[in-house]
Amino acid sequence: MIDIDKTLMPWIGRSMKVIDYFIADRFSKRGIDLTKVQWLLLMRLKQINGESQLNLACFTNRDKASLTRIITTMEKKNLVARIPSTSDKRINHVFITSNGEKILKMAMPVVDEMIEEMQTGLSEEERIVAIKVLKKLMNNIESIEQVALESK
């Protein structure tokens, strides 16, 4: 039988939970009313303003209904605006608002600080290796999922 604590899966899961709590706590202490996913969406919209909801769902690995709830919450906070496509009314494009840009600007120094703190004691080589290993795991899972989809 496999000793699960000697595999990567539980450590990645635990790490993500700790990171999620760390981000939520730090944002809260700084008076920034954002979740990790809301911050990620604002970052994405800063890069690709007007991204479709479907693409944002793929980007965040969320189903459409879950992302719709997140976008609705963000609209209520005046962080984003959802505008139907002129060519296809089934498609919504999401735009960052000026308030969303302001909140993102407030959050960025906090995020930079968190990244520095989380990576304390890691060498550049260790960070590169960790990223390489995590990418390899993601590629393995995506390959397995693709094979499963093709066999259906």
N, C-alpha and C positions, 0 to 999 in steps of 0.2 A: 504494500500500500504506500502511496505517495505521502510524504510529510509535507502537507500543504504550506506550512510556514517556510519551507525551503524552496518554494516556487515564487514567481513574480506576482501572480494574480492577487493574493491577499494584500501584498505590500503596496501595489498600485492602488487598489481600492481604498485601503486605509489612508494612504497619502492624499488621495483626492478628497476624502472626507475632511482631513485635517486642514488642507488648503482651503476648501470651501468655508469652513468655520473661521479660519484665519482672515480670509478676505472679508467675510461678513462682519466680523468683529472690528477689523481695522476701519472699514468704511463707516460703520456705525459710530465708532469713537471719534471719527473726523467729521461727523455730521453729513456724510454723503449717503443719500437714500438710493442705493443701487445694490442689486444682487450681482453675482459674478456673471450670470448670463446676460443681464441687462448691460453691464459694462462691455462684455464681448460684442454684443449687438451694436452698441454705440461706436465701438472701435471699427467694426466692419462697415457701418454706415458712413463713418468719417472717410473711409477708403473708397467705398462704392455707394455713394448716396443714391437712393432710389432703387436699391436692390429689391428683387421680388420676394414676397413672403416665402415662397417655395424654396428659393435659394438660401434664404436665411434659416429655414428649417433644416436644410441639409447641412449648412455651416455649423449649426449648434447641435446637430444630431438629435433633433426633437421632431416629433410628429407634428402635422399641421395644426391639430387642435391645441396642443400644448403651446406651440409658438404663438398661435392666435391669442391665447390668454395672456402670454407675456407681453405681446405687442399692445394689447388692450390696456394692460396696466401701465405700460410706458406712455401710451397716449394720454391717460388720465394724469400722469405726472408731467405732461407736456414735454416729453423727451423726444418723441417721434410723431410723425404724421403719416397716416396710411392713405394713399390715394389710388383709386382704381385706374387701371390701364385704359388709355383712350382707344386702343385697338382691340382689347379683349377684357370685358368687364369682370371676368372670372379671376383675373390677375390683379393683385394689389401690390403696389410699390410702396416701400417704406423709406421715409426721409427723416434725417436727423433735424431737429428744430434748433433754433438759436439757444434755447434753454438746455437742450441735450448737449450741444457743443460746450456750453458753459460748465455743466456738471462733469462732462468728460475731461475738460481742462483742469477742473478741481481734483479729479480722481487720479490723473496721470502721475503726479509726484508721489502720491500714496502707493500706487502700483509699483512704481520704480523702487521705492523704499522697501516694499514687501519682497520684491524679487531679490534685492540685495540681501535682505535678512535671511530669506529662505536658502539662498545659495552660499551663505557664509561657510567658510571652511572647505568649499569645493574648488578644486583647481579647474582651470580652463579645460584640461584634458578630461577630467571626470565629467564635466558638463557635456562635452562633445560625445563621450562614450554613452552617457545616459540617454541623450537625445537619439543617438544612433540605435540603441537597443529598443527604445520605445517606438521608434518609427518601424523597426523590423517587426515588432509585435503587432503593430497596427496593420502592416502589410500582410502578415500571416493571417490575421483574422479576416481582413477584407478578401483575401484569396479564398479562404474557406467558405465565406458567405457567398462569394460569386459562384463557386462550384455548386453549392447547395441550391442557389437560384436557378442555375442552368440545368440541374437535374430534375427540377419540378416540371 
